[in-house]
């Protein structure tokens, strides 16, 4: 039974191949006078190779035949191409979105890195400023900082026993401003009280020399020096 089925399938396949070859041969064969429509055209003055129409600029070959060899509906192929195009557009848009998200992630990573580096730099200058402030205050016999965070934490005055818990919390720095604000205050105090610039690294003789020779009270002001 299985052997007969194989013979049947082979025979059917051979018939389909022969049919396709004959069909292609007939479609590829140019029309001649045996074709009634062609014969009528010749009677009206048409010559093989010329275009149809009064001026001879029309078609030179008949409209091609596109055979339908599958079982799909007449509009199925157009719908399939439409869906394929929509899928292509969708994938392209998704690719653009992924690239944008990757670029944003890289940008945010660099921004965070820069922010971390800036924070470390600010903290380093703040500690330097606090140490210098304590030393210069000590030289002027100033026994307590104007504000607690003007001096290093380990050198700040110890709260007296009668002070409240709230006073102790303040002494430990719980209500202190952000470190960039602390840095700005401490460096400004050094400039006005001690004529000292943390960025230049020394004290000026007078306020006029400080104003003329020091470019400013930020690290950015000294970048070009």
C-alpha positions as CSV (number, residue, x, y, z in Angstrom):
1,X,0.0,0.0,0.0
2,X,2.8,2.3,0.9
3,X,4.6,1.5,-2.4
4,X,1.5,2.4,-4.4
5,X,1.2,5.7,-2.5
6,X,4.8,6.6,-3.5
7,X,4.1,5.8,-7.1
8,X,1.0,8.0,-7.0
9,X,2.8,10.9,-5.5
10,X,5.6,10.6,-8.0
11,X,3.2,10.5,-10.9
12,X,1.3,13.5,-9.6
13,X,4.5,15.4,-9.1
14,X,5.6,14.6,-12.7
15,X,2.3,15.8,-14.0
16,X,2.6,19.0,-12.2
17,X,6.1,19.6,-13.5
18,X,5.0,18.8,-17.1
19,X,2.0,21.1,-16.7
20,X,4.2,24.0,-15.4
21,X,6.7,23.5,-18.3
22,X,4.0,23.5,-20.9
23,X,2.3,26.5,-19.4
24,X,5.6,28.5,-19.3
25,X,6.4,27.5,-22.8
26,X,3.0,28.7,-24.0
27,X,3.2,32.0,-22.1
28,X,6.7,32.7,-23.3
29,X,5.8,32.1,-27.0
30,X,5.1,35.2,-29.0
31,X,1.7,35.6,-30.7
32,X,1.5,34.9,-34.4
33,X,-1.1,34.9,-37.2
34,X,-2.7,31.7,-35.9
35,X,-4.0,33.8,-33.0
36,X,-7.3,35.3,-34.0
37,X,-6.8,38.6,-32.1
38,X,-3.3,38.9,-33.6
39,X,-4.7,38.3,-37.1
40,X,-7.3,41.1,-36.6
41,X,-4.6,43.5,-35.6
42,X,-2.6,42.6,-38.7
43,X,-5.6,43.3,-40.9
44,X,-5.8,46.8,-39.3
45,X,-2.2,47.5,-40.2
46,X,-0.3,46.2,-37.1
47,X,3.2,44.9,-37.7
48,X,5.0,42.6,-35.3
49,X,7.3,44.5,-33.0
50,X,5.4,47.8,-33.3
51,X,3.5,49.3,-30.5
52,X,-0.3,49.4,-30.6
53,X,-2.2,52.6,-31.0
54,X,-2.4,55.3,-33.7
55,X,1.2,56.5,-33.2
56,X,2.6,53.1,-32.4
57,X,3.8,54.1,-28.9
58,X,1.6,51.6,-27.0
59,X,2.3,48.1,-25.8
60,X,4.5,45.8,-27.9
61,X,3.7,42.6,-26.0
62,X,0.4,41.4,-24.4
63,X,-0.3,42.0,-20.8
64,X,1.5,39.4,-18.8
65,X,-0.4,36.7,-17.0
66,X,0.3,36.1,-13.3
67,X,-0.8,32.6,-12.4
68,X,-2.1,31.9,-8.9
69,X,-0.7,28.6,-7.7
70,X,-1.8,28.6,-4.0
71,X,-5.1,28.4,-2.3
72,X,-5.1,31.9,-0.7
73,X,-7.7,34.5,-1.5
74,X,-7.2,37.1,-4.2
75,X,-6.3,39.8,-1.7
76,X,-4.2,37.7,0.5
77,X,-0.8,38.5,-1.1
78,X,-1.4,42.2,-0.9
79,X,-2.4,41.9,2.8
80,X,0.7,39.8,3.5
81,X,2.9,42.4,1.9
82,X,1.1,45.1,3.9
83,X,1.7,43.3,7.2
84,X,5.3,42.6,6.3
85,X,5.8,46.3,5.7
86,X,4.1,47.3,8.9
87,X,6.3,44.7,10.8
88,X,9.4,46.2,9.2
89,X,8.4,49.7,10.2
90,X,7.6,48.5,13.8
91,X,10.9,46.8,14.2
92,X,12.7,49.9,12.9
93,X,10.9,52.0,15.4
94,X,11.8,49.6,18.2
95,X,15.4,49.6,17.2
96,X,15.5,53.4,17.3
97,X,13.8,53.4,20.7
98,X,16.4,50.9,22.0
99,X,19.3,53.0,20.7
100,X,17.8,56.1,22.3
101,X,17.4,54.3,25.7
102,X,21.0,53.1,25.4
103,X,22.3,56.6,24.7
104,X,20.3,58.0,27.6
105,X,21.6,55.3,29.9
106,X,25.2,56.1,28.9
107,X,24.6,59.8,29.3
108,X,23.1,59.3,32.8
109,X,26.0,57.0,33.8
110,X,28.5,59.7,32.7
111,X,26.5,62.4,34.5
112,X,26.4,60.3,37.7
113,X,30.1,59.6,37.4
114,X,30.8,63.3,37.0
115,X,28.5,64.1,39.9
116,X,30.3,61.6,42.2
117,X,33.7,63.1,41.2
118,X,32.5,66.6,41.9
119,X,31.1,65.6,45.3
120,X,34.5,64.0,46.2
121,X,36.3,67.2,45.0
122,X,34.0,69.5,47.1
123,X,34.4,67.3,50.2
124,X,38.2,67.4,49.8
125,X,38.3,71.2,49.5
126,X,35.8,71.6,52.4
127,X,38.1,69.6,54.7
128,X,41.1,71.6,53.7
129,X,39.1,74.8,54.2
130,X,38.0,73.7,57.7
131,X,41.5,72.8,58.7
132,X,42.9,76.2,57.5
133,X,40.0,78.0,59.1
134,X,40.7,76.4,62.5
135,X,44.4,77.2,62.3
136,X,43.9,80.9,61.3
137,X,41.2,81.4,63.9
138,X,43.6,79.9,66.5
139,X,46.2,82.3,65.4
140,X,43.8,85.2,66.0
141,X,42.9,83.7,69.4
142,X,39.4,82.8,68.2
143,X,38.5,79.9,70.5
144,X,35.2,78.9,68.9
145,X,34.2,78.7,65.2
146,X,31.7,81.2,63.9
147,X,29.6,78.2,62.8
148,X,30.4,74.7,63.9
149,X,31.0,73.4,60.4
150,X,33.7,76.0,59.8
151,X,36.1,73.7,61.7
152,X,36.8,70.0,61.3
153,X,34.5,67.8,63.3
154,X,37.2,66.5,65.6
155,X,38.3,70.0,66.6
156,X,34.8,71.5,67.3
157,X,34.0,72.4,70.9
158,X,32.6,69.7,73.0
159,X,29.0,70.6,74.3
160,X,28.9,71.4,78.0
161,X,27.1,69.0,80.3
162,X,24.1,71.4,80.8
163,X,23.4,71.6,77.1
164,X,20.3,69.9,75.8
165,X,20.2,66.9,73.5
166,X,19.2,69.2,70.7
167,X,22.3,71.3,71.2
168,X,24.4,68.2,71.1
169,X,22.8,67.1,67.8
170,X,23.6,70.5,66.3
171,X,27.2,70.3,67.5
172,X,27.5,66.9,65.7
173,X,26.3,68.6,62.5
174,X,22.9,67.1,62.0
175,X,21.4,70.5,60.8
176,X,24.3,71.5,58.7
177,X,23.7,72.6,55.1
178,X,24.9,70.7,52.0
179,X,28.6,70.4,51.6
180,X,28.8,72.7,48.6
181,X,27.0,75.4,50.6
182,X,29.4,74.8,53.6
183,X,32.4,75.1,51.3
184,X,31.1,78.4,49.9
185,X,30.5,79.8,53.4
186,X,33.9,78.7,54.8
187,X,35.9,80.0,51.9
188,X,34.1,83.3,52.0
189,X,34.8,83.6,55.7
190,X,38.4,82.9,55.1
191,X,38.6,85.6,52.5
192,X,36.8,88.3,54.5
193,X,38.2,87.5,58.0
194,X,41.7,86.2,57.2
195,X,42.3,87.5,53.6
196,X,43.0,83.9,52.7
197,X,42.1,82.0,49.4
198,X,42.0,78.3,49.6
199,X,42.4,78.0,45.8
200,X,45.5,80.3,45.7
201,X,46.8,78.7,48.9
202,X,48.0,81.8,50.8
203,X,46.9,84.9,52.7
204,X,47.1,88.3,51.0
205,X,48.5,91.4,52.6
206,X,45.3,93.4,52.3
207,X,41.8,93.3,50.9
208,X,42.9,95.3,47.8
209,X,45.6,92.7,46.9
210,X,43.0,90.0,47.4
211,X,40.5,91.7,45.1
212,X,43.1,92.4,42.4
213,X,45.3,89.3,42.4
214,X,42.7,86.5,43.3
215,X,40.3,85.6,40.4
216,X,37.5,84.6,42.6
217,X,36.0,82.4,45.3
218,X,35.5,79.1,43.3
219,X,37.7,76.4,41.9
220,X,36.3,77.2,38.4
221,X,37.6,80.8,38.8
222,X,41.2,79.4,39.1
223,X,41.0,76.8,36.4
224,X,42.8,78.9,33.8
225,X,45.7,79.8,36.1
